[in-house]
C-alpha cells in the first residue's frame, strides 16, 4: 500500500490499522492484525466497507474465495 499511484490513505481505521483506498476500484484495504509471517495478509472490502471481497497477499493479489460476508469495516 506504499504505492501512492495505486492507494491513498483514508481517515478510517480498523483494529488500530489504517485503512487505504485503492484508487481504481475504490476498494478498502487494511493489514489483518491476527496473522504474522507467512500467513500475513490484507483484508479487502468494497468501497462501502460492508462487503468483504476477500484476502490479499502482500503483493496485492486478491483471493476472492476467502470472502466472508460476516466481516465489515
PQR file of N, CA, C, O and H, with PARSE charges and radii, in Angstrom:
ATOM      1  N   UNK A   1       0.824  -1.181   0.000 -0.4000 1.5000
ATOM      2  CA  UNK A   1       0.000   0.000   0.000 -0.0000 2.0000
ATOM      3  C   UNK A   1       0.869   1.246   0.000  0.5500 1.7000
ATOM      4  O   UNK A   1       0.386   2.372   0.121 -0.5500 1.4000
ATOM      5  N   UNK A   2       2.131   1.014  -0.136 -0.4000 1.5000
ATOM      6  CA  UNK A   2       3.058   2.144  -0.251 -0.0000 2.0000
ATOM      7  C   UNK A   2       3.014   2.774  -1.631  0.5500 1.7000
ATOM      8  O   UNK A   2       3.530   3.872  -1.839 -0.5500 1.4000
ATOM      9  H   UNK A   2       2.524   0.100  -0.234  0.4000 1.0000
ATOM     10  N   UNK A   3       2.393   2.070  -2.578 -0.4000 1.5000
ATOM     11  CA  UNK A   3       2.291   2.573  -3.946 -0.0000 2.0000
ATOM     12  C   UNK A   3       1.241   3.681  -3.989  0.5500 1.7000
ATOM     13  O   UNK A   3       0.045   3.403  -4.079 -0.5500 1.4000
ATOM     14  H   UNK A   3       1.974   1.178  -2.409  0.4000 1.0000
ATOM     15  N   UNK A   4       1.682   4.925  -3.925 -0.4000 1.5000
ATOM     16  CA  UNK A   4       0.751   6.052  -3.892 -0.0000 2.0000
ATOM     17  C   UNK A   4       0.045   6.267  -5.226  0.5500 1.7000
ATOM     18  O   UNK A   4      -0.924   7.023  -5.295 -0.5500 1.4000
ATOM     19  H   UNK A   4       2.653   5.151  -3.852  0.4000 1.0000
ATOM     20  N   UNK A   5       0.511   5.621  -6.273 -0.4000 1.5000
ATOM     21  CA  UNK A   5      -0.212   5.673  -7.546 -0.0000 2.0000
ATOM     22  C   UNK A   5      -1.433   4.766  -7.507  0.5500 1.7000
ATOM     23  O   UNK A   5      -2.408   5.002  -8.220 -0.5500 1.4000
ATOM     24  H   UNK A   5       1.298   5.007  -6.217  0.4000 1.0000
ATOM     25  N   UNK A   6      -1.382   3.732  -6.676 -0.4000 1.5000
ATOM     26  CA  UNK A   6      -2.481   2.763  -6.582 -0.0000 2.0000
ATOM     27  C   UNK A   6      -3.382   3.020  -5.376  0.5500 1.7000
ATOM     28  O   UNK A   6      -4.596   2.836  -5.465 -0.5500 1.4000
ATOM     29  H   UNK A   6      -0.590   3.541  -6.096  0.4000 1.0000
ATOM     30  N   UNK A   7      -2.798   3.446  -4.240 -0.4000 1.5000
ATOM     31  CA  UNK A   7      -3.552   3.587  -2.987 -0.0000 2.0000
ATOM     32  C   UNK A   7      -3.471   4.998  -2.422  0.5500 1.7000
ATOM     33  O   UNK A   7      -2.511   5.732  -2.653 -0.5500 1.4000
ATOM     34  H   UNK A   7      -1.812   3.595  -4.167  0.4000 1.0000
ATOM     35  N   UNK A   8      -4.524   5.354  -1.665 -0.4000 1.5000
ATOM     36  CA  UNK A   8      -4.487   6.590  -0.892 -0.0000 2.0000
ATOM     37  C   UNK A   8      -4.972   6.295   0.520  0.5500 1.7000
ATOM     38  O   UNK A   8      -5.878   5.486   0.723 -0.5500 1.4000
ATOM     39  H   UNK A   8      -5.304   4.758  -1.477  0.4000 1.0000
ATOM     40  N   UNK A   9      -4.369   6.948   1.474 -0.4000 1.5000
ATOM     41  CA  UNK A   9      -4.702   6.773   2.880 -0.0000 2.0000
ATOM     42  C   UNK A   9      -6.049   7.422   3.178  0.5500 1.7000
ATOM     43  O   UNK A   9      -6.326   8.526   2.708 -0.5500 1.4000
ATOM     44  H   UNK A   9      -3.633   7.604   1.310  0.4000 1.0000
ATOM     45  N   UNK A  10      -6.892   6.737   3.960 -0.4000 1.5000
ATOM     46  CA  UNK A  10      -8.163   7.326   4.387 -0.0000 2.0000
ATOM     47  C   UNK A  10      -8.025   7.751   5.840  0.5500 1.7000
ATOM     48  O   UNK A  10      -6.986   7.524   6.460 -0.5500 1.4000
ATOM     49  H   UNK A  10      -6.667   5.840   4.341  0.4000 1.0000
ATOM     50  N   UNK A  11      -9.048   8.355   6.375 -0.4000 1.5000
ATOM     51  CA  UNK A  11      -9.074   8.745   7.787 -0.0000 2.0000
ATOM     52  C   UNK A  11      -9.597   7.602   8.660  0.5500 1.7000
ATOM     53  O   UNK A  11      -9.622   7.724   9.885 -0.5500 1.4000
ATOM     54  H   UNK A  11      -9.892   8.540   5.871  0.4000 1.0000
ATOM     55  N   UNK A  12     -10.014   6.499   8.043 -0.4000 1.5000
ATOM     56  CA  UNK A  12     -10.612   5.381   8.765 -0.0000 2.0000
ATOM     57  C   UNK A  12      -9.542   4.445   9.320  0.5500 1.7000
ATOM     58  O   UNK A  12      -8.426   4.368   8.807 -0.5500 1.4000
ATOM     59  H   UNK A  12      -9.993   6.401   7.049  0.4000 1.0000
ATOM     60  N   UNK A  13      -9.921   3.731  10.392 -0.4000 1.5000
ATOM     61  CA  UNK A  13      -9.058   2.705  10.984 -0.0000 2.0000
ATOM     62  C   UNK A  13      -9.903   1.489  11.344  0.5500 1.7000
ATOM     63  O   UNK A  13     -11.114   1.587  11.542 -0.5500 1.4000
ATOM     64  H   UNK A  13     -10.828   3.794  10.808  0.4000 1.0000
ATOM     65  N   UNK A  14      -9.233   0.336  11.423 -0.4000 1.5000
ATOM     66  CA  UNK A  14      -9.867  -0.891  11.891 -0.0000 2.0000
ATOM     67  C   UNK A  14      -8.857  -1.615  12.763  0.5500 1.7000
ATOM     68  O   UNK A  14      -7.753  -1.922  12.314 -0.5500 1.4000
ATOM     69  H   UNK A  14      -8.249   0.256  11.262  0.4000 1.0000
ATOM     70  N   UNK A  15      -9.229  -1.891  14.009 -0.4000 1.5000
ATOM     71  CA  UNK A  15      -8.333  -2.548  14.973 -0.0000 2.0000
ATOM     72  C   UNK A  15      -6.970  -1.858  15.048  0.5500 1.7000
ATOM     73  O   UNK A  15      -5.938  -2.521  15.149 -0.5500 1.4000
ATOM     74  H   UNK A  15     -10.126  -1.643  14.374  0.4000 1.0000
ATOM     75  N   UNK A  16      -6.972  -0.542  15.001 -0.4000 1.5000
ATOM     76  CA  UNK A  16      -5.739   0.214  15.103 -0.0000 2.0000
ATOM     77  C   UNK A  16      -4.928   0.300  13.823  0.5500 1.7000
ATOM     78  O   UNK A  16      -3.868   0.925  13.805 -0.5500 1.4000
ATOM     79  H   UNK A  16      -7.810  -0.003  14.919  0.4000 1.0000
ATOM     80  N   UNK A  17      -5.405  -0.312  12.763 -0.4000 1.5000
ATOM     81  CA  UNK A  17      -4.703  -0.283  11.468 -0.0000 2.0000
ATOM     82  C   UNK A  17      -5.374   0.736  10.556  0.5500 1.7000
ATOM     83  O   UNK A  17      -6.601   0.821  10.504 -0.5500 1.4000
ATOM     84  H   UNK A  17      -6.266  -0.820  12.778  0.4000 1.0000
ATOM     85  N   UNK A  18      -4.575   1.498   9.849 -0.4000 1.5000
ATOM     86  CA  UNK A  18      -5.094   2.476   8.900 -0.0000 2.0000
ATOM     87  C   UNK A  18      -5.703   1.754   7.705  0.5500 1.7000
ATOM     88  O   UNK A  18      -5.221   0.702   7.286 -0.5500 1.4000
ATOM     89  H   UNK A  18      -3.578   1.429   9.892  0.4000 1.0000
ATOM     90  N   UNK A  19      -6.751   2.326   7.173 -0.4000 1.5000
ATOM     91  CA  UNK A  19      -7.422   1.775   6.005 -0.0000 2.0000
ATOM     92  C   UNK A  19      -7.036   2.606   4.788  0.5500 1.7000
ATOM     93  O   UNK A  19      -7.045   3.836   4.824 -0.5500 1.4000
ATOM     94  H   UNK A  19      -7.143   3.181   7.513  0.4000 1.0000
ATOM     95  N   UNK A  20      -6.700   1.907   3.717 -0.4000 1.5000
ATOM     96  CA  UNK A  20      -6.308   2.549   2.463 -0.0000 2.0000
ATOM     97  C   UNK A  20      -7.374   2.291   1.414  0.5500 1.7000
ATOM     98  O   UNK A  20      -8.051   1.263   1.441 -0.5500 1.4000
ATOM     99  H   UNK A  20      -6.692   0.907   3.688  0.4000 1.0000
ATOM    100  N   UNK A  21      -7.519   3.230   0.489 -0.4000 1.5000
ATOM    101  CA  UNK A  21      -8.463   3.078  -0.612 -0.0000 2.0000
ATOM    102  C   UNK A  21      -7.674   2.881  -1.904  0.5500 1.7000
ATOM    103  O   UNK A  21      -6.755   3.638  -2.216 -0.5500 1.4000
ATOM    104  H   UNK A  21      -6.969   4.065   0.467  0.4000 1.0000
ATOM    105  N   UNK A  22      -8.062   1.837  -2.648 -0.4000 1.5000
ATOM    106  CA  UNK A  22      -7.465   1.613  -3.955 -0.0000 2.0000
ATOM    107  C   UNK A  22      -8.126   2.591  -4.926  0.5500 1.7000
ATOM    108  O   UNK A  22      -9.347   2.582  -5.083 -0.5500 1.4000
ATOM    109  H   UNK A  22      -8.808   1.222  -2.395  0.4000 1.0000
ATOM    110  N   UNK A  23      -7.335   3.418  -5.567 -0.4000 1.5000
ATOM    111  CA  UNK A  23      -7.863   4.491  -6.408 -0.0000 2.0000
ATOM    112  C   UNK A  23      -8.718   3.992  -7.564  0.5500 1.7000
ATOM    113  O   UNK A  23      -9.764   4.574  -7.850 -0.5500 1.4000
ATOM    114  H   UNK A  23      -6.343   3.425  -5.440  0.4000 1.0000
ATOM    115  N   UNK A  24      -8.295   2.935  -8.225 -0.4000 1.5000
ATOM    116  CA  UNK A  24      -9.004   2.460  -9.412 -0.0000 2.0000
ATOM    117  C   UNK A  24     -10.366   1.845  -9.078  0.5500 1.7000
ATOM    118  O   UNK A  24     -11.346   2.098  -9.778 -0.5500 1.4000
ATOM    119  H   UNK A  24      -7.446   2.462  -7.992  0.4000 1.0000
ATOM    120  N   UNK A  25     -10.434   1.043  -8.020 -0.4000 1.5000
ATOM    121  CA  UNK A  25     -11.660   0.310  -7.698 -0.0000 2.0000
ATOM    122  C   UNK A  25     -12.476   0.933  -6.567  0.5500 1.7000
ATOM    123  O   UNK A  25     -13.682   0.704  -6.473 -0.5500 1.4000
ATOM    124  H   UNK A  25      -9.638   0.837  -7.451  0.4000 1.0000
ATOM    125  N   UNK A  26     -11.821   1.720  -5.707 -0.4000 1.5000
ATOM    126  CA  UNK A  26     -12.481   2.244  -4.516 -0.0000 2.0000
ATOM    127  C   UNK A  26     -12.479   1.242  -3.370  0.5500 1.7000
ATOM    128  O   UNK A  26     -13.005   1.531  -2.295 -0.5500 1.4000
ATOM    129  H   UNK A  26     -10.841   1.905  -5.783  0.4000 1.0000
ATOM    130  N   UNK A  27     -11.882   0.047  -3.592 -0.4000 1.5000
ATOM    131  CA  UNK A  27     -11.820  -0.975  -2.547 -0.0000 2.0000
ATOM    132  C   UNK A  27     -11.044  -0.458  -1.338  0.5500 1.7000
ATOM    133  O   UNK A  27     -10.097   0.318  -1.473 -0.5500 1.4000
ATOM    134  H   UNK A  27     -11.455  -0.188  -4.465  0.4000 1.0000
ATOM    135  N   UNK A  28     -11.461  -0.899  -0.164 -0.4000 1.5000
ATOM    136  CA  UNK A  28     -10.801  -0.541   1.090 -0.0000 2.0000
ATOM    137  C   UNK A  28      -9.933  -1.706   1.548  0.5500 1.7000
ATOM    138  O   UNK A  28     -10.371  -2.856   1.541 -0.5500 1.4000
ATOM    139  H   UNK A  28     -12.230  -1.529  -0.054  0.4000 1.0000
ATOM    140  N   UNK A  29      -8.705  -1.404   1.945 -0.4000 1.5000
ATOM    141  CA  UNK A  29      -7.717  -2.417   2.319 -0.0000 2.0000
ATOM    142  C   UNK A  29      -7.131  -2.092   3.692  0.5500 1.7000
ATOM    143  O   UNK A  29      -6.897  -0.927   4.012 -0.5500 1.4000
ATOM    144  H   UNK A  29      -8.349  -0.470   1.952  0.4000 1.0000
ATOM    145  N   UNK A  30      -6.893  -3.133   4.506 -0.4000 1.5000
ATOM    146  CA  UNK A  30      -6.116  -2.946   5.736 -0.0000 2.0000
ATOM    147  C   UNK A  30      -5.366  -4.228   6.060  0.5500 1.7000
ATOM    148  O   UNK A  30      -5.741  -5.313   5.616 -0.5500 1.4000
ATOM    149  H   UNK A  30      -7.082  -4.080   4.246  0.4000 1.0000
ATOM    150  N   UNK A  31      -4.301  -4.088   6.840 -0.4000 1.5000
ATOM    151  CA  UNK A  31      -3.490  -5.233   7.260 -0.0000 2.0000
ATOM    152  C   UNK A  31      -4.213  -5.943   8.393  0.5500 1.7000
ATOM    153  O   UNK A  31      -4.609  -5.311   9.371 -0.5500 1.4000
ATOM    154  H   UNK A  31      -3.997  -3.206   7.201  0.4000 1.0000
ATOM    155  N   UNK A  32      -4.386  -7.244   8.267 -0.4000 1.5000
ATOM    156  CA  UNK A  32      -5.024  -8.066   9.302 -0.0000 2.0000
ATOM    157  C   UNK A  32      -4.037  -8.260  10.456  0.5500 1.7000
ATOM    158  O   UNK A  32      -2.966  -8.836  10.263 -0.5500 1.4000
ATOM    159  H   UNK A  32      -4.064  -7.758   7.472  0.4000 1.0000
ATOM    160  N   UNK A  33      -4.388  -7.787  11.641 -0.4000 1.5000
ATOM    161  CA  UNK A  33      -3.518  -7.878  12.823 -0.0000 2.0000
ATOM    162  C   UNK A  33      -3.343  -9.293  13.351  0.5500 1.7000
ATOM    163  O   UNK A  33      -2.403  -9.549  14.103 -0.5500 1.4000
ATOM    164  H   UNK A  33      -5.258  -7.319  11.797  0.4000 1.0000
ATOM    165  N   UNK A  34      -4.210 -10.208  12.982 -0.4000 1.5000
ATOM    166  CA  UNK A  34      -4.200 -11.537  13.583 -0.0000 2.0000
ATOM    167  C   UNK A  34      -3.218 -12.509  12.946  0.5500 1.7000
ATOM    168  O   UNK A  34      -3.022 -13.612  13.456 -0.5500 1.4000
ATOM    169  H   UNK A  34      -4.973 -10.000  12.370  0.4000 1.0000
ATOM    170  N   UNK A  35      -2.598 -12.113  11.840 -0.4000 1.5000
ATOM    171  CA  UNK A  35      -1.720 -13.037  11.119 -0.0000 2.0000
ATOM    172  C   UNK A  35      -0.357 -12.407  10.874  0.5500 1.7000
ATOM    173  O   UNK A  35      -0.256 -11.254  10.455 -0.5500 1.4000
ATOM    174  H   UNK A  35      -2.757 -11.217  11.426  0.4000 1.0000
ATOM    175  N   UNK A  36       0.692 -13.184  11.144 -0.4000 1.5000
ATOM    176  CA  UNK A  36       2.062 -12.687  11.006 -0.0000 2.0000
ATOM    177  C   UNK A  36       2.874 -13.644  10.148  0.5500 1.7000
ATOM    178  O   UNK A  36       2.445 -14.762   9.863 -0.5500 1.4000
ATOM    179  H   UNK A  36       0.609 -14.120  11.484  0.4000 1.0000
ATOM    180  N   UNK A  37       4.049 -13.190   9.743 -0.4000 1.5000
ATOM    181  CA  UNK A  37       4.961 -14.048   8.992 -0.0000 2.0000
ATOM    182  C   UNK A  37       4.368 -14.502   7.686  0.5500 1.7000
ATOM    183  O   UNK A  37       3.828 -13.697   6.928 -0.5500 1.4000
ATOM    184  H   UNK A  37       4.398 -12.282   9.975  0.4000 1.0000
ATOM    185  N   UNK A  38       4.465 -15.798   7.414 -0.4000 1.5000
ATOM    186  CA  UNK A  38       3.994 -16.341   6.137 -0.0000 2.0000
ATOM    187  C   UNK A  38       2.489 -16.240   5.972  0.5500 1.7000
ATOM    188  O   UNK A  38       1.999 -16.242   4.843 -0.5500 1.4000
ATOM    189  H   UNK A  38       4.904 -16.452   8.030  0.4000 1.0000
ATOM    190  N   UNK A  39       1.733 -16.152   7.078 -0.4000 1.5000
ATOM    191  CA  UNK A  39       0.275 -16.047   6.950 -0.0000 2.0000
ATOM    192  C   UNK A  39      -0.224 -14.612   6.935  0.5500 1.7000
ATOM    193  O   UNK A  39      -1.433 -14.384   6.927 -0.5500 1.4000
ATOM    194  H   UNK A  39       2.132 -16.151   7.995  0.4000 1.0000
ATOM    195  N   UNK A  40       0.682 -13.640   6.932 -0.4000 1.5000
ATOM    196  CA  UNK A  40       0.280 -12.238   6.893 -0.0000 2.0000
ATOM    197  C   UNK A  40      -0.505 -11.961   5.608  0.5500 1.7000
ATOM    198  O   UNK A  40      -0.151 -12.433   4.528 -0.5500 1.4000
ATOM    199  H   UNK A  40       1.665 -13.825   6.939  0.4000 1.0000
ATOM    200  N   UNK A  41      -1.576 -11.186   5.755 -0.4000 1.5000
ATOM    201  CA  UNK A  41      -2.375 -10.819   4.591 -0.0000 2.0000
ATOM    202  C   UNK A  41      -3.146  -9.534   4.854  0.5500 1.7000
ATOM    203  O   UNK A  41      -3.123  -8.991   5.959 -0.5500 1.4000
ATOM    204  H   UNK A  41      -1.864 -10.802   6.633  0.4000 1.0000
ATOM    205  N   UNK A  42      -3.820  -9.065   3.829 -0.4000 1.5000
ATOM    206  CA  UNK A  42      -4.638  -7.862   3.904 -0.0000 2.0000
ATOM    207  C   UNK A  42      -6.099  -8.252   3.708  0.5500 1.7000
ATOM    208  O   UNK A  42      -6.413  -9.186   2.970 -0.5500 1.4000
ATOM    209  H   UNK A  42      -3.839  -9.506   2.932  0.4000 1.0000
ATOM    210  N   UNK A  43      -6.977  -7.530   4.375 -0.4000 1.5000
ATOM    211  CA  UNK A  43      -8.408  -7.717   4.176 -0.0000 2.0000
ATOM    212  C   UNK A  43      -8.863  -6.679   3.153  0.5500 1.7000
ATOM    213  O   UNK A  43      -8.426  -5.529   3.195 -0.5500 1.4000
ATOM    214  H   UNK A  43      -6.723  -6.771   4.974  0.4000 1.0000
ATOM    215  N   UNK A  44      -9.742  -7.086   2.234 -0.4000 1.5000
ATOM    216  CA  UNK A  44     -10.188  -6.198   1.157 -0.0000 2.0000
ATOM    217  C   UNK A  44     -11.719  -6.133   1.161  0.5500 1.7000
ATOM    218  O   UNK A  44     -12.397  -7.160   1.196 -0.5500 1.4000
ATOM    219  H   UNK A  44     -10.097  -8.020   2.201  0.4000 1.0000
ATOM    220  N   UNK A  45     -12.248  -4.902   1.124 -0.4000 1.5000
ATOM    221  CA  UNK A  45     -13.693  -4.663   1.146 -0.0000 2.0000
ATOM    222  C   UNK A  45     -14.093  -3.768  -0.017  0.5500 1.7000
ATOM    223  O   UNK A  45     -13.261  -3.057  -0.582 -0.5500 1.4000
ATOM    224  H   UNK A  45     -11.697  -4.068   1.096  0.4000 1.0000
ATOM    225  N   UNK A  46     -15.378  -3.810  -0.370 -0.4000 1.5000
ATOM    226  CA  UNK A  46     -15.855  -2.900  -1.418 -0.0000 2.0000
ATOM    227  C   UNK A  46     -15.798  -1.469  -0.889  0.5500 1.7000
ATOM    228  O   UNK A  46     -15.436  -1.245   0.266 -0.5500 1.4000
ATOM    229  H   UNK A  46     -16.053  -4.387   0.088  0.4000 1.0000
ATOM    230  N   UNK A  47     -16.151  -0.512  -1.724 -0.4000 1.5000
ATOM    231  CA  UNK A  47     -15.996   0.892  -1.339 -0.0000 2.0000
ATOM    232  C   UNK A  47     -16.912   1.321  -0.199  0.5500 1.7000
ATOM    233  O   UNK A  47     -16.672   2.358   0.419 -0.5500 1.4000
ATOM    234  H   UNK A  47     -16.445  -0.694  -2.663  0.4000 1.0000
ATOM    235  N   UNK A  48     -17.960   0.544   0.095 -0.4000 1.5000
ATOM    236  CA  UNK A  48     -18.833   0.880   1.223 -0.0000 2.0000
ATOM    237  C   UNK A  48     -18.290   0.316   2.531  0.5500 1.7000
ATOM    238  O   UNK A  48     -18.663   0.777   3.610 -0.5500 1.4000
ATOM    239  H   UNK A  48     -18.155  -0.298  -0.407  0.4000 1.0000
ATOM    240  N   UNK A  49     -17.411  -0.681   2.438 -0.4000 1.5000
ATOM    241  CA  UNK A  49     -16.878  -1.338   3.629 -0.0000 2.0000
ATOM    242  C   UNK A  49     -17.816  -2.390   4.195  0.5500 1.7000
ATOM    243  O   UNK A  49     -17.511  -3.003   5.218 -0.5500 1.4000
ATOM    244  H   UNK A  49     -17.108  -1.056   1.562  0.4000 1.0000
ATOM    245  N   UNK A  50     -18.953  -2.608   3.542 -0.4000 1.5000
ATOM    246  CA  UNK A  50     -19.944  -3.567   4.039 -0.0000 2.0000
ATOM    247  C   UNK A  50     -19.795  -4.953   3.426  0.5500 1.7000
ATOM    248  O   UNK A  50     -20.278  -5.935   3.990 -0.5500 1.4000
ATOM    249  H   UNK A  50     -19.200  -2.110   2.711  0.4000 1.0000
ATOM    250  N   UNK A  51     -19.134  -5.040   2.283 -0.4000 1.5000
ATOM    251  CA  UNK A  51     -18.976  -6.320   1.590 -0.0000 2.0000
ATOM    252  C   UNK A  51     -17.509  -6.703   1.527  0.5500 1.7000
ATOM    253  O   UNK A  51     -16.690  -5.990   0.948 -0.5500 1.4000
ATOM    254  H   UNK A  51     -18.742  -4.243   1.825  0.4000 1.0000
ATOM    255  N   UNK A  52     -17.189  -7.839   2.133 -0.4000 1.5000
ATOM    256  CA  UNK A  52     -15.817  -8.345   2.144 -0.0000 2.0000
ATOM    257  C   UNK A  52     -15.534  -8.998   0.800  0.5500 1.7000
ATOM    258  O   UNK A  52     -16.215  -9.947   0.413 -0.5500 1.4000
ATOM    259  H   UNK A  52     -17.854  -8.418   2.604  0.4000 1.0000
ATOM    260  N   UNK A  53     -14.531  -8.492   0.087 -0.4000 1.5000
ATOM    261  CA  UNK A  53     -14.168  -9.012  -1.233 -0.0000 2.0000
ATOM    262  C   UNK A  53     -13.331 -10.284  -1.096  0.5500 1.7000
ATOM    263  O   UNK A  53     -13.493 -11.236  -1.859 -0.5500 1.4000
ATOM    264  H   UNK A  53     -13.978  -7.721   0.401  0.4000 1.0000
ATOM    265  N   UNK A  54     -12.430 -10.282  -0.105 -0.4000 1.5000
ATOM    266  CA  UNK A  54     -11.541 -11.419   0.101 -0.0000 2.0000
ATOM    267  C   UNK A  54     -10.283 -11.002   0.819  0.5500 1.7000
ATOM    268  O   UNK A  54     -10.223  -9.935   1.431 -0.5500 1.4000
ATOM    269  H   UNK A  54     -12.298  -9.508   0.516  0.4000 1.0000
ATOM    270  N   UNK A  55      -9.274 -11.857   0.741 -0.4000 1.5000
ATOM    271  CA  UNK A  55      -7.980 -11.581   1.356 -0.0000 2.0000
ATOM    272  C   UNK A  55      -6.940 -11.423   0.262  0.5500 1.7000
ATOM    273  O   UNK A  55      -7.011 -12.069  -0.784 -0.5500 1.4000
ATOM    274  H   UNK A  55      -9.323 -12.723   0.244  0.4000 1.0000
ATOM    275  N   UNK A  56      -5.980 -10.560   0.518 -0.4000 1.5000
ATOM    276  CA  UNK A  56      -4.907 -10.326  -0.442 -0.0000 2.0000
ATOM    277  C   UNK A  56      -3.579 -10.704   0.188  0.5500 1.7000
ATOM    278  O   UNK A  56      -3.357 -10.492   1.380 -0.5500 1.4000
ATOM    279  H   UNK A  56      -5.922 -10.035   1.367  0.4000 1.0000
ATOM    280  N   UNK A  57      -2.696 -11.270  -0.633 -0.4000 1.5000
ATOM    281  CA  UNK A  57      -1.343 -11.495  -0.140 -0.0000 2.0000
ATOM    282  C   UNK A  57      -0.631 -10.138  -0.126  0.5500 1.7000
ATOM    283  O   UNK A  57      -1.207  -9.133  -0.540 -0.5500 1.4000
ATOM    284  H   UNK A  57      -2.876 -11.443  -1.601  0.4000 1.0000
ATOM    285  N   UNK A  58       0.596 -10.107   0.340 -0.4000 1.5000
ATOM    286  CA  UNK A  58       1.307  -8.841   0.473 -0.0000 2.0000
ATOM    287  C   UNK A  58       1.710  -8.238  -0.866  0.5500 1.7000
ATOM    288  O   UNK A  58       2.142  -7.087  -0.919 -0.5500 1.4000
ATOM    289  H   UNK A  58       1.065 -10.924   0.677  0.4000 1.0000
ATOM    290  N   UNK A  59       1.577  -8.995  -1.937 -0.4000 1.5000
ATOM    291  CA  UNK A  59       1.858  -8.473  -3.276 -0.0000 2.0000
ATOM    292  C   UNK A  59       0.626  -7.809  -3.899  0.5500 1.7000
ATOM    293  O   UNK A  59       0.725  -7.209  -4.969 -0.5500 1.4000
ATOM    294  H   UNK A  59       1.226  -9.931  -1.893  0.4000 1.0000
ATOM    295  N   UNK A  60      -0.530  -7.912  -3.241 -0.4000 1.5000
ATOM    296  CA  UNK A  60      -1.743  -7.264  -3.737 -0.0000 2.0000
ATOM    297  C   UNK A  60      -2.648  -8.136  -4.579  0.5500 1.7000
ATOM    298  O   UNK A  60      -3.538  -7.623  -5.257 -0.5500 1.4000
ATOM    299  H   UNK A  60      -0.610  -8.400  -2.372  0.4000 1.0000
ATOM    300  N   UNK A  61      -2.442  -9.455  -4.553 -0.4000 1.5000
ATOM    301  CA  UNK A  61      -3.285 -10.383  -5.309 -0.0000 2.0000
ATOM    302  C   UNK A  61      -4.441 -10.859  -4.430  0.5500 1.7000
ATOM    303  O   UNK A  61      -4.221 -11.498  -3.401 -0.5500 1.4000
ATOM    304  H   UNK A  61      -1.719  -9.872  -4.002  0.4000 1.0000
ATOM    305  N   UNK A  62      -5.658 -10.549  -4.833 -0.4000 1.5000
ATOM    306  CA  UNK A  62      -6.840 -10.861  -4.023 -0.0000 2.0000
ATOM    307  C   UNK A  62      -7.305 -12.285  -4.267  0.5500 1.7000
ATOM    308  O   UNK A  62      -7.443 -12.722  -5.409 -0.5500 1.4000
ATOM    309  H   UNK A  62      -5.836 -10.030  -5.669  0.4000 1.0000
ATOM    310  N   UNK A  63      -7.550 -13.011  -3.162 -0.4000 1.5000
ATOM    311  CA  UNK A  63      -8.139 -14.349  -3.210 -0.0000 2.0000
ATOM    312  C   UNK A  63      -9.610 -14.192  -2.842  0.5500 1.7000
ATOM    313  O   UNK A  63      -9.960 -14.115  -1.664 -0.5500 1.4000
ATOM    314  H   UNK A  63      -7.438 -12.656  -2.234  0.4000 1.0000
ATOM    315  N   UNK A  64     -10.459 -14.145  -3.848 -0.4000 1.5000
ATOM    316  CA  UNK A  64     -11.899 -13.932  -3.635 -0.0000 2.0000
ATOM    317  C   UNK A  64     -12.586 -15.139  -2.998  0.5500 1.7000
ATOM    318  O   UNK A  64     -13.690 -15.009  -2.469 -0.5500 1.4000
ATOM    319  H   UNK A  64     -10.175 -14.207  -4.804  0.4000 1.0000
ATOM    320  N   UNK A  65     -11.957 -16.296  -3.041 -0.4000 1.5000
ATOM    321  CA  UNK A  65     -12.523 -17.494  -2.413 -0.0000 2.0000
ATOM    322  C   UNK A  65     -12.559 -17.347  -0.893  0.5500 1.7000
ATOM    323  O   UNK A  65     -13.279 -18.084  -0.220 -0.5500 1.4000
ATOM    324  H   UNK A  65     -11.060 -16.401  -3.471  0.4000 1.0000
ATOM    325  N   UNK A  66     -11.792 -16.408  -0.347 -0.4000 1.5000
ATOM    326  CA  UNK A  66     -11.751 -16.192   1.100 -0.0000 2.0000
ATOM    327  C   UNK A  66     -12.680 -15.079   1.548  0.5500 1.7000
ATOM    328  O   UNK A  66     -12.536 -14.553   2.652 -0.5500 1.4000
ATOM    329  H   UNK A  66     -11.207 -15.809  -0.894  0.4000 1.0000
ATOM    330  N   UNK A  67     -13.624 -14.719   0.708 -0.4000 1.5000
ATOM    331  CA  UNK A  67     -14.621 -13.703   1.052 -0.0000 2.0000
ATOM    332  C   UNK A  67     -15.458 -14.189   2.228  0.5500 1.7000
ATOM    333  O   UNK A  67     -15.840 -15.358   2.282 -0.5500 1.4000
ATOM    334  H   UNK A  67     -13.741 -15.145  -0.188  0.4000 1.0000
ATOM    335  N   UNK A  68     -15.741 -13.299   3.164 -0.4000 1.5000
ATOM    336  CA  UNK A  68     -16.534 -13.636   4.345 -0.0000 2.0000
ATOM    337  C   UNK A  68     -17.531 -12.505   4.573  0.5500 1.7000
ATOM    338  O   UNK A  68     -17.152 -11.428   5.034 -0.5500 1.4000
ATOM    339  H   UNK A  68     -15.430 -12.349   3.120  0.4000 1.0000
ATOM    340  N   UNK A  69     -18.788 -12.740   4.258 -0.4000 1.5000
ATOM    341  CA  UNK A  69     -19.801 -11.690   4.346 -0.0000 2.0000
ATOM    342  C   UNK A  69     -20.169 -11.318   5.778  0.5500 1.7000
ATOM    343  O   UNK A  69     -20.986 -10.421   5.986 -0.5500 1.4000
ATOM    344  H   UNK A  69     -19.096 -13.615   3.883  0.4000 1.0000
ATOM    345  N   UNK A  70     -19.585 -11.987   6.763 -0.4000 1.5000
ATOM    346  CA  UNK A  70     -19.795 -11.605   8.163 -0.0000 2.0000
ATOM    347  C   UNK A  70     -18.867 -10.448   8.553  0.5500 1.7000
ATOM    348  O   UNK A  70     -19.063  -9.817   9.592 -0.5500 1.4000
ATOM    349  H   UNK A  70     -18.921 -12.715   6.594  0.4000 1.0000
ATOM    350  N   UNK A  71     -17.855 -10.170   7.717 -0.4000 1.5000
ATOM    351  CA  UNK A  71     -16.882  -9.123   8.014 -0.0000 2.0000
ATOM    352  C   UNK A  71     -17.304  -7.805   7.380  0.5500 1.7000
ATOM    353  O   UNK A  71     -17.894  -7.777   6.300 -0.5500 1.4000
ATOM    354  H   UNK A  71     -17.695 -10.683   6.873  0.4000 1.0000
ATOM    355  N   UNK A  72     -16.987  -6.704   8.079 -0.4000 1.5000
ATOM    356  CA  UNK A  72     -17.196  -5.363   7.542 -0.0000 2.0000
ATOM    357  C   UNK A  72     -16.241  -4.407   8.250  0.5500 1.7000
ATOM    358  O   UNK A  72     -15.654  -4.745   9.278 -0.5500 1.4000
ATOM    359  H   UNK A  72     -16.508  -6.726   8.957  0.4000 1.0000
ATOM    360  N   UNK A  73     -16.096  -3.226   7.692 -0.4000 1.5000
ATOM    361  CA  UNK A  73     -15.262  -2.196   8.332 -0.0000 2.0000
ATOM    362  C   UNK A  73     -16.084  -0.959   8.566  0.5500 1.7000
ATOM    363  O   UNK A  73     -15.575   0.029   9.095 -0.5500 1.4000
ATOM    364  H   UNK A  73     -16.572  -2.952   6.857  0.4000 1.0000
TER
END
